[in-house]
């Protein structure tokens, strides 16, 4: 039953139930079910098209940052955020009633609707003061939504028997891509505002500044792999008692650079290296020197491919068919228990820093994810990494040789001219 279908508050057999029972049942439904609202405002925003951006548009727009450009960026965000949220709300309204009334998914729905109401009522931004007021609202919403990912995935795991597994995965994939997209444009604008307000800001671009907002103009593949590798080695150092951390060798086109949102790249490469390190440590427990992880960087005119190869024994056969799924596989209950220990995750990954290190955000939600016990299996790393890889028109593939190891291929669009890969509600309905 969809949310647009009529439904009675009580089943017939409960009509003559004791008043106390009826009140208890009604209270339970109020706590769990989303509060439905008039659809007219939402309908108007769902009819608006989503306007995707490319990395090239983001950094070219922000390189020459004037007051007019900052205000133009503010009004793009002011219109785009409620539009993108509206599409996701309508997507959730199309779910079976029993699914969306799950307490975790209902919680996500309420957060989204609250944000939608907040953003759609923002007035046109005309001054820097208007922009500062809007930025404050954006920051508060980003912080409030840190718990969305674990709540959504927990709800999906709990509802695995109420909806087709493939349809559920498609819903989560769309939702997480859309969530990433909202945080990209919101955090890009917050970063541009911070740059504009910083002392000594000049509207003219300088070759000394590698960042334009959240976009790093010259991501060096070797540097990213090295830094993420050192981080993953530190996290996994005590993973298996009596097992040493494998070395990471990097070769190939080590000078390859490309524009990218650094946090997205750090998360994806970090998860892949972490998986490889853990697999090798398990497979070669007790060895004085386990075989190294080999990273090959290949640069082509329009793309960079990073291959990460390990000898960790490969992926177990019972897990292999479910690598990219958020809700399928034999370890669903274990993942549910683990998710309960990670209450908040951000959808952008700049928080993956060593606590106490330079520029480390104190109390950041992703410290709980990145510094989780390696034995804490969330089942989210690979499917989320694939979403991040595909978001900017790249890709992620894994090839497993059972008994030997895994090759992971991360493809990155080098030119930054590909738009965000998003799905609107209208395009879903047209299928």
C-alpha positions as CSV (number, residue, x, y, z in Angstrom):
1,X,0.0,0.0,0.0
2,X,1.4,3.4,-0.9
3,X,1.1,6.5,1.1
4,X,-1.5,7.9,-1.3
5,X,-3.8,5.0,-0.6
6,X,-6.6,5.3,1.9
7,X,-6.1,3.5,5.2
8,X,-8.2,3.1,8.3
9,X,-6.6,4.0,11.7
10,X,-7.8,0.6,13.2
11,X,-8.5,-2.8,11.8
12,X,-12.2,-4.0,12.1
13,X,-11.4,-6.5,14.8
14,X,-10.2,-3.7,17.0
15,X,-13.3,-1.4,16.7
16,X,-14.8,-2.6,20.0
17,X,-11.5,-3.0,21.8
18,X,-11.2,-1.5,25.3
19,X,-10.6,2.4,25.3
20,X,-7.3,1.9,27.0
21,X,-6.0,-0.4,24.2
22,X,-7.3,2.0,21.6
23,X,-5.5,4.9,23.1
24,X,-2.3,2.9,23.4
25,X,-2.5,1.8,19.8
26,X,-3.2,5.4,18.7
27,X,-0.3,6.7,20.7
28,X,2.0,4.1,19.2
29,X,0.9,5.0,15.7
30,X,1.5,8.7,16.4
31,X,5.0,8.0,17.5
32,X,5.9,5.9,14.5
33,X,4.0,7.2,11.5
34,X,5.0,10.4,9.7
35,X,2.5,13.3,10.1
36,X,1.0,13.7,6.6
37,X,0.7,17.3,5.5
38,X,-1.1,19.0,2.6
39,X,0.7,18.1,-0.6
40,X,0.2,21.4,-2.6
41,X,3.5,23.0,-1.5
42,X,5.4,19.8,-2.1
43,X,3.8,19.3,-5.5
44,X,4.9,22.8,-6.7
45,X,8.6,22.0,-5.8
46,X,8.6,18.5,-7.2
47,X,7.5,19.9,-10.5
48,X,10.7,22.0,-10.6
49,X,13.7,20.4,-12.4
50,X,16.9,19.6,-10.5
51,X,19.8,21.6,-12.0
52,X,23.0,19.5,-11.6
53,X,26.5,20.9,-11.4
54,X,29.8,19.7,-12.6
55,X,33.2,20.0,-10.8
56,X,34.3,22.4,-13.5
57,X,31.3,24.7,-12.9
58,X,32.0,24.7,-9.2
59,X,35.6,25.7,-9.4
60,X,35.4,28.1,-12.3
61,X,32.5,29.9,-10.7
62,X,34.3,30.2,-7.3
63,X,37.7,31.1,-8.5
64,X,36.8,34.8,-9.1
65,X,34.7,35.4,-6.0
66,X,32.9,38.7,-5.9
67,X,29.9,39.9,-3.8
68,X,27.6,39.5,-6.8
69,X,28.9,35.9,-7.4
70,X,28.5,35.0,-3.7
71,X,24.9,36.2,-3.7
72,X,24.2,34.4,-7.0
73,X,25.6,31.2,-5.4
74,X,23.3,31.8,-2.4
75,X,20.2,32.1,-4.5
76,X,21.1,28.9,-6.5
77,X,21.4,27.0,-3.2
78,X,18.3,28.7,-1.8
79,X,16.2,27.3,-4.7
80,X,18.1,24.1,-5.3
81,X,18.0,22.7,-1.7
82,X,14.2,22.6,-1.3
83,X,13.8,21.3,-4.9
84,X,16.1,18.4,-4.2
85,X,14.6,17.6,-0.8
86,X,11.1,17.7,-2.4
87,X,12.0,15.0,-4.9
88,X,13.3,12.8,-2.1
89,X,10.2,13.4,0.0
90,X,8.0,12.3,-2.9
91,X,10.2,9.3,-3.4
92,X,9.6,8.3,0.2
93,X,5.9,8.9,-0.2
94,X,5.9,6.2,-2.9
95,X,7.2,3.6,-0.5
96,X,4.9,1.0,0.9
97,X,3.1,2.3,4.0
98,X,4.6,-0.4,6.2
99,X,8.1,0.6,5.2
100,X,7.9,4.4,5.6
101,X,6.2,4.1,9.0
102,X,9.2,2.2,10.3
103,X,10.4,4.4,13.2
104,X,13.9,5.0,11.6
105,X,12.6,5.9,8.2
106,X,9.8,8.0,9.6
107,X,12.4,9.9,11.6
108,X,14.3,10.6,8.3
109,X,11.1,11.7,6.6
110,X,10.4,14.2,9.4
111,X,13.9,15.6,9.3
112,X,13.6,16.0,5.5
113,X,10.2,17.7,5.7
114,X,11.4,20.1,8.4
115,X,14.4,21.0,6.2
116,X,12.1,21.4,3.2
117,X,9.8,23.8,5.1
118,X,12.8,25.7,6.4
119,X,14.5,26.2,3.0
120,X,11.4,26.9,0.9
121,X,10.4,29.8,3.1
122,X,13.8,31.6,2.8
123,X,13.5,35.0,1.1
124,X,15.6,36.1,-1.9
125,X,19.2,36.8,-0.9
126,X,20.0,40.4,-1.7
127,X,22.8,41.3,0.7
128,X,25.8,39.8,2.5
129,X,23.7,39.9,5.7
130,X,21.0,37.9,4.1
131,X,23.6,35.4,3.0
132,X,25.0,35.1,6.5
133,X,21.6,34.4,7.9
134,X,20.9,31.7,5.3
135,X,24.4,30.1,6.0
136,X,23.5,29.8,9.6
137,X,20.3,27.9,8.8
138,X,22.2,25.7,6.4
139,X,24.8,24.9,9.0
140,X,22.2,24.0,11.6
141,X,20.5,21.7,9.1
142,X,23.7,19.9,8.1
143,X,24.4,19.3,11.8
144,X,20.9,18.1,12.5
145,X,21.0,15.6,9.7
146,X,24.2,13.8,10.8
147,X,22.1,10.8,12.0
148,X,20.3,10.3,8.7
149,X,22.6,7.7,7.1
150,X,22.7,5.1,10.0
151,X,18.9,5.7,10.7
152,X,18.1,5.1,7.0
153,X,20.2,2.0,6.7
154,X,18.9,0.6,10.0
155,X,15.3,1.2,8.8
156,X,16.1,-0.5,5.5
157,X,17.6,-3.6,7.2
158,X,14.6,-3.8,9.5
159,X,12.2,-3.7,6.5
160,X,14.0,-6.2,4.3
161,X,11.0,-8.5,4.1
162,X,8.4,-5.7,3.4
163,X,9.7,-4.7,0.0
164,X,11.8,-6.1,-2.9
165,X,15.4,-6.1,-2.0
166,X,16.4,-4.7,-5.4
167,X,13.8,-1.9,-5.1
168,X,15.0,-1.1,-1.6
169,X,18.7,-0.9,-2.7
170,X,17.6,1.4,-5.6
171,X,15.8,3.6,-3.1
172,X,18.8,3.8,-0.7
173,X,21.1,4.5,-3.7
174,X,19.0,7.4,-4.9
175,X,18.6,8.8,-1.4
176,X,22.3,8.7,-0.6
177,X,23.2,10.3,-4.0
178,X,20.7,13.0,-3.4
179,X,22.0,13.5,0.1
180,X,25.6,13.8,-1.1
181,X,24.4,16.3,-3.7
182,X,22.7,18.5,-1.2
183,X,25.7,18.5,1.1
184,X,28.0,19.3,-1.9
185,X,26.2,22.4,-2.9
186,X,25.5,23.5,0.7
187,X,29.1,23.0,1.9
188,X,30.5,24.5,-1.3
189,X,28.5,27.6,-0.6
190,X,29.5,27.7,3.1
191,X,33.2,27.3,2.1
192,X,32.9,30.1,-0.5
193,X,31.3,32.4,2.1
194,X,34.1,31.6,4.5
195,X,36.6,32.4,1.8
196,X,34.9,35.7,1.0
197,X,34.8,36.7,4.6
198,X,38.4,35.8,5.3
199,X,40.9,38.6,5.9
200,X,42.9,39.5,2.8
201,X,40.4,37.9,0.4
202,X,41.0,39.0,-3.2
203,X,38.4,38.4,-5.9
204,X,41.2,37.6,-8.4
205,X,42.3,33.9,-8.6
206,X,45.8,33.0,-7.4
207,X,47.8,29.9,-8.3
208,X,48.8,29.6,-4.7
209,X,45.2,28.6,-3.7
210,X,44.5,24.9,-4.6
211,X,41.0,24.9,-3.1
212,X,38.0,26.6,-4.5
213,X,35.4,26.0,-1.8
214,X,35.4,22.2,-1.2
215,X,37.0,21.4,-4.6
216,X,40.7,20.7,-4.7
217,X,41.9,21.8,-8.2
218,X,44.9,19.5,-8.3
219,X,44.3,16.3,-6.4
220,X,47.6,14.3,-6.6
221,X,46.7,10.6,-6.8
222,X,49.9,9.4,-5.1
223,X,49.6,11.9,-2.2
224,X,46.0,10.9,-1.6
225,X,46.8,7.2,-1.6
226,X,49.8,7.7,0.6
227,X,47.9,9.8,3.2
228,X,44.8,7.5,3.2
229,X,47.1,4.4,3.4
230,X,48.9,5.8,6.5
231,X,45.6,6.6,8.1
232,X,44.2,3.1,7.4
233,X,47.4,1.5,8.7
234,X,47.1,3.3,12.0
235,X,43.5,2.4,12.4
236,X,44.1,-1.3,11.7
237,X,47.4,-1.6,13.6
238,X,45.9,-3.6,16.5
239,X,43.2,-5.3,14.5
240,X,44.6,-8.8,14.7
241,X,46.9,-9.7,17.7
242,X,50.2,-11.1,16.4
243,X,49.7,-9.8,12.9
244,X,51.7,-7.0,11.3
245,X,50.3,-4.3,9.1
246,X,51.2,-4.7,5.4
247,X,53.2,-2.1,3.5
248,X,51.6,-0.1,0.7
249,X,53.5,0.2,-2.5
250,X,52.5,2.9,-5.0
251,X,53.7,3.0,-8.6
252,X,52.6,4.1,-12.1
253,X,51.7,7.6,-13.1
254,X,52.4,9.1,-9.7
255,X,52.2,12.7,-10.9
256,X,48.6,12.4,-12.1
257,X,46.4,15.2,-10.9
258,X,42.7,16.1,-11.4
259,X,40.0,18.3,-9.8
260,X,37.9,16.6,-7.2
261,X,36.0,17.0,-3.9
262,X,38.9,15.8,-1.7
263,X,36.6,14.4,1.1
264,X,34.9,12.1,-1.4
265,X,38.2,10.8,-2.7
266,X,39.6,10.3,0.8
267,X,36.6,8.3,1.9
268,X,36.5,6.0,-1.1
269,X,40.3,5.3,-1.2
270,X,40.4,5.0,2.6
271,X,37.7,2.4,2.7
272,X,39.3,0.3,-0.1
273,X,42.7,0.4,1.6
274,X,41.2,-0.4,5.0
275,X,39.4,-3.5,3.6
276,X,42.6,-4.7,1.9
277,X,44.7,-4.2,5.1
278,X,42.2,-6.0,7.3
279,X,42.0,-8.9,4.8
280,X,45.8,-9.3,4.6
281,X,46.2,-9.1,8.4
282,X,43.6,-11.9,8.8
283,X,45.0,-14.1,6.1
284,X,48.6,-13.8,7.2
285,X,48.2,-13.8,10.9
286,X,51.5,-14.5,12.6
287,X,53.7,-13.7,9.6
288,X,56.7,-11.5,10.2
289,X,56.2,-9.7,6.9
290,X,52.8,-10.1,5.2
291,X,52.7,-9.4,1.4
292,X,52.3,-5.7,0.6
293,X,49.3,-4.0,-1.0
294,X,50.1,-2.9,-4.5
295,X,48.6,0.4,-5.8
296,X,48.9,1.2,-9.5
297,X,47.9,4.6,-10.8
298,X,47.1,4.8,-14.5
299,X,46.5,8.2,-16.2
300,X,44.7,8.5,-19.5
301,X,43.5,11.7,-21.4
302,X,40.1,11.7,-19.8
303,X,40.4,9.6,-16.7
304,X,42.6,8.3,-13.9
305,X,42.3,4.7,-12.8
306,X,43.6,3.5,-9.4
307,X,44.0,-0.2,-8.9
308,X,44.4,-1.5,-5.4
309,X,45.6,-5.2,-5.2
310,X,45.9,-7.3,-2.1
311,X,46.6,-10.9,-1.3
312,X,44.1,-11.2,1.5
313,X,42.5,-14.4,0.3
314,X,39.6,-12.9,-1.7
315,X,36.0,-12.3,-0.8
316,X,34.0,-15.2,0.8
317,X,31.7,-16.8,-1.7
318,X,28.6,-16.2,0.4
319,X,29.3,-12.5,0.6
320,X,30.4,-11.8,-3.0
321,X,26.9,-11.5,-4.6
322,X,25.9,-8.8,-2.0
323,X,28.9,-6.5,-2.1
324,X,26.9,-3.5,-3.3
325,X,23.8,-4.1,-1.3
326,X,22.7,-2.2,1.8
327,X,20.1,-4.8,2.8
328,X,20.9,-8.2,1.3
329,X,23.3,-10.8,2.5
330,X,23.9,-13.3,5.3
331,X,25.2,-10.7,7.8
332,X,22.2,-8.4,8.1
333,X,21.7,-8.9,11.8
334,X,25.3,-8.4,12.6
335,X,25.2,-5.1,10.6
336,X,22.1,-4.0,12.5
337,X,23.9,-4.5,15.8
338,X,27.0,-2.6,14.6
339,X,25.0,0.3,13.2
340,X,23.6,0.9,16.7
341,X,27.1,1.8,17.8
342,X,27.6,4.5,15.1
343,X,24.8,7.1,15.8
344,X,25.8,9.8,13.3
345,X,27.6,9.9,10.0
346,X,28.1,12.9,7.6
347,X,27.6,12.4,3.9
348,X,30.7,14.3,3.1
349,X,33.9,12.8,4.3
350,X,36.1,15.7,5.3
351,X,35.9,14.5,8.9
352,X,38.1,11.5,8.3
353,X,41.0,13.0,10.2
354,X,43.3,11.8,12.9
355,X,41.9,13.2,16.2
356,X,44.1,15.9,17.5
357,X,45.9,16.3,14.2
358,X,45.9,19.5,12.1
359,X,42.6,21.0,11.3
360,X,40.7,18.2,13.0
361,X,37.1,19.0,13.8
362,X,36.5,18.1,17.4
363,X,33.7,15.7,18.1
364,X,33.0,15.1,14.4
365,X,30.6,12.3,13.7
366,X,32.8,10.5,11.3
367,X,35.5,10.0,13.9
368,X,33.1,7.4,15.2
369,X,33.1,5.7,11.8
370,X,36.8,6.0,10.9
371,X,38.0,5.0,14.3
372,X,35.5,2.3,14.9
373,X,36.9,-1.1,16.0
374,X,37.9,-2.8,12.7
375,X,35.8,-5.8,14.0
376,X,32.7,-3.6,13.8
377,X,31.3,-4.6,10.4
378,X,28.8,-2.0,9.1
379,X,28.3,-3.4,5.6
380,X,28.2,0.2,4.3
381,X,31.8,0.9,3.2
382,X,31.7,-0.7,-0.3
383,X,28.2,0.4,-1.4
384,X,28.8,3.9,-0.2
385,X,32.2,4.0,-1.9
386,X,30.6,3.0,-5.1
387,X,28.0,5.8,-4.8
388,X,30.8,8.3,-4.2
389,X,32.8,7.0,-7.1
390,X,29.8,7.1,-9.5
391,X,28.6,10.5,-8.3
392,X,31.0,12.4,-10.5
393,X,30.6,9.9,-13.4
394,X,33.4,7.6,-12.2
395,X,33.2,4.0,-11.3
396,X,34.2,1.2,-8.9
397,X,34.7,-2.5,-9.7
398,X,36.0,-5.3,-7.6
399,X,37.5,-8.6,-8.9
400,X,38.0,-11.4,-6.4
401,X,40.2,-14.5,-6.8
402,X,39.0,-16.8,-4.1
403,X,42.0,-18.0,-2.1
404,X,44.3,-15.3,-3.3
405,X,43.1,-11.7,-3.1
406,X,41.1,-8.8,-4.6
407,X,41.8,-6.2,-7.2
408,X,39.7,-3.0,-6.8
409,X,39.5,-0.5,-9.8
410,X,38.6,3.0,-9.0
411,X,37.9,5.1,-12.1
412,X,37.9,8.9,-11.8
413,X,36.9,11.4,-14.4
414,X,40.0,13.6,-14.9
415,X,38.5,16.6,-16.6
416,X,35.8,17.5,-14.1
417,X,33.3,18.2,-16.8
418,X,30.7,15.6,-15.9
419,X,27.6,16.6,-14.0
420,X,26.4,15.1,-10.7
421,X,24.8,11.7,-11.4
422,X,21.3,12.3,-9.9
423,X,17.8,10.8,-10.3
424,X,14.8,13.0,-10.1
425,X,11.3,11.9,-9.0
426,X,10.0,12.7,-12.4
427,X,12.5,10.4,-14.2
428,X,11.6,7.6,-11.7
429,X,7.9,7.9,-12.5
430,X,8.6,7.9,-16.2
431,X,10.2,4.4,-16.1
